[in-house]
Amino acid sequence: MSVIRQSQIPNRLIELLPASEFELLAAQFEKVALPRGFVIVRSDAPIDYVYFPSSGIGSVVTISPEGHKAEAGMFGREGFAPTSAGVGGTISIHEVLMQMEGEGIRISAGTLTKLLPQCPVFSNLLARFIHVFGSQISFTALSNAVHTVDQRLARWLLMCHDRMDGHEIALTHEFISLMLAVRRPSVTTALHILEGQKLIRAERGRISIRDRAALETFAGDAYGKPEQEYNRLIGDFLAEPEVKVPSLLT
C-alpha cells in the first residue's frame, strides 16, 4: 500500500495539520473515490467512516419520519462528514451523500475517536468546522423562511461554485428541487429568472455560472455570512477571486 502524503490531499483541514499529527493519522487514512450518489452514511445508521473530500460536493439531508427530505447543508474540500463523528458521535441523524462526484480520504470513526486526544490541532479544527457547519445550517433555515426561491437558488449555486473547480455544475432540476425542498416547476422558474439576467446558463443537466459577482449581488444577504465565519475560524478555502469571479458574458 502506497504512503499517503499530506501534499496529495487538498482538503483544507488536512492541509492545516502539523506534520507530527498528520504522520500519526496517515497510516489510518484510506484514499477513496466518491461517485455521485454515494451514500456516506444513512439516516439513523451507525457511522463507520469519516470522510474528508479533496473534490466533489456532499449534501447533508434531513429526512422526516414520513420520508420528506430537504438538504440541511453542503460540504466539500473545506470540511468533513459526518460532523457528529468529530465529537464522538456514533449514529448519524442525517443522511449524507455525494451530490457531485469527487475523491478524498476516509478514516474509521472508531480510530478517529481514539486518536483525537493525541491530535489537539486536528481536534480543534474539527470542532471549528462543526461550528461553521452549524452556522451554515442555521442560515439555510433562515433563507428558506425569508428569501424567494430564486434568491435561495442563487445562494445554493454560489455555495456549489465555492467547492468546485471551473464554472459548470452538473445537476438536474429534479435534484435541485430536492435540495431546495421546492417543487420542480419552482426550480425551472427560478432558473429562467437567473438566466434571463445573464447570471447563469442552464442546459439539460448542467448549469454554467456566467457572472459570479452579479450572482452574489442577486443573492443579497442570503449568501456570505457562514463563508465569512469559515474564513475567520479556519482560513480561506475559496478559490482566488481572479479565478473564481470572472464574467463569462459573451
N, C-alpha and C positions, 0 to 999 in steps of 0.2 A: 504494500500500500504506500503510495507516494505521500510525502510530508506536505501538509498544507501550510503555505507561507502567509503571513499576515498581509503582505502586499497583494496577494491574489484574491483577497476578499474585500471588494469595495462596498462594504456595509459600514455605515458611519460609526456605529457603536463598536464594531470590531476594530476599525481604524484607530479609534481613540484609546485602545487598550495599551498599557505599558507592556514592553516586551516580556517582562517576567510573568505577568498574568496570562498573556497570550500563550506562552510556552507551556504553562500549566494546563491550559484548556485545549491546546491544539490537537493533542493525541485523541481527544474525545469528539472533535468536530468531524463531521462527515459531509462531503460535498454531495449535493442533491440537485436534480432537475425539478423544476416546479412548473409543470404544464398547466395550461388554462383549465380551470375546473377542478384542479387537485384540491382535495379536502385535507387541510392541515389537522383539523380536529372537528368533530361533530358536536352539536349542542348536547349538553349534559353527559358528555362522554369523558373518560379518563384522558389526561394529557400525557401522551407517550414521549413526544419530542417537542423541542423548542426550536423555531426556525428563524434564521437571520438572512433575509433575502439580499442578494447582490444586484438583482434586477427583477423586473416584473412588479406587479401590484397585487396585494392581497386585500380581501374585504372581510370585515368582522360583521356578521349578520345576526341580528336578533330575531328569534323565532318564538311566536306566542304558542301557548298550549293548543290553540286551534289551528296552528300551522301558518299563520300570517307571518310574512318576512319583510324586513327592511334593513338596509345597511346602517350600522351604527358608526362605522369608521373605516378608514383605509390605511394601509401601511405599505412601505416598500423598503428600499435600501437604507432608509433613515432609522429603521427600528427592528422590532422582532414581534413574534406572536407564537403562542397565546400569551398575552401580557400577565395573566394571573400566575403563570409559572414563575415569573420573576420575583414573586413574594411567597413562593412555596405552595401555590395552589395546585391541586391535583385533578380537579374537574373543571371543564370549560362550560360556562353558562351560555356562551355564544357558539355559533358555527363559524369557522374560519376557513376560507377557501381562496384560491388564486383567481382573480378576475382577468389578469393578463399574465401570460407565461413569462417565466424567468428562471433563475437558478439561485443557489445560495448554499448555506451550510445549516446543519442541524446538530443538536446535541440531546442526548437522553435527558428528560426532565428530572429524573431522579439524580443523575450525575451532576446536573447543573445545581440542584439544591445542595448537594454535598460539597461542591467546590466553591460556591459563592462566599462562604465565610473566609476563604483564603484569597479572595479576589475583591478587595474593597473598592477599587476603582470601577470594576465591572458591575458590582452590586449597586453602586451609586448611579452609574449610567442607566442601568435597567430601571431603577426607581424614578429617575428623572424622565425617562421615556414614558413610563406608566402614567406619570402626572400629565405629561403633554398630551398623551393619547386620550386621557380622560377629558382634557380641555377640548380636544377635537370633537369628542362625542357630545359634550355639552353644547358646543356651538352648532353641531348638526341638529340637535333638538331645537335650539333657538331658531335656526334657519328654517326648519320645517314648519315652525309656528308663525313666523313673521314675514318671510320672503316669498315672492312669487316663484312659480315653477321655473321660469326662465332664469331668474337670478340663482336659484338653487342649482340648476344645471350648469350655469357658468361657474359657480363655485366648485362643483364636482369635477368639471373638466380641468379647471386650474389645478386642483389637487392631483389629478391624474398626471397632468403635464409636469408637475414638480418632480414626480417619481419615475420619469422615463426619459430616454434619450430620443431626440427627434420631435416631430410635431404631429405625428399620426397616431390616433388611438383606435385600435381595432375592437369595437364594441357594437352590439346590436341594440336597436330601440327597445327590444324586449328586456334585455339585461339592464339597460339604464332605468327602465320603468321599475324594475325590481329594486335597484339600488336606491332610487329616489322615493319609492313607495307611492308611486302615482300610476295612473292608467297609461297605457301605451299611447293613445291619442294625445295625451297631455305632453308627452315627450316629443312627439312629432311636431306639435305646435311650437313648443319651446325651441326646438332645433331650427325651425323655419324662422323664428324671430332672430336668433343669433346669426343665422346665415344671411338673413336679409340685411343685417347691419354689417356684414362682411367681417364678422369676428371669427367665424369658422367656415369650413366647407364640409358638408355632410353628404357622404356617399353610402352606398349599401354596405353596412357592416364596418364602416370606417369614418372617423371624424378627424379633420385636419385643423389645427389651430392656425389661423391666418394672422391675427393681430393680438398678441398676448397682452400688451399694455392696455389696449382698448377693452379686452375681455375683463381685465381686472377692474377697470373703471365701471363697466356694466354691472359686475357683481357687487360693487359697493362694499358695505360693511358685512356682507355675507362671507367674505373671504379675508384672511390675513392674520387675525388675532392668534389662533393656535400656531401658525407658522412663525410668528414673532416670538412666541413663548418657547418654541423649539430652539430657535436660534439663540435666545437668551440663555437657556439652560444647558444646551448641548453643543451648539455651534452650527454654522451654516451648512445645511445639506443640499440646498437648492443649487441648480446649475448657475454658472456665472451669468449675469444679466445679458452680456453681449451674445451669449449662446442661446439663452432661453427666451428672449423677448423680441426677436426680430419680427418685423412686419413682413408677411408673405403676400401682401396685397399685390395684385397684378393689374 
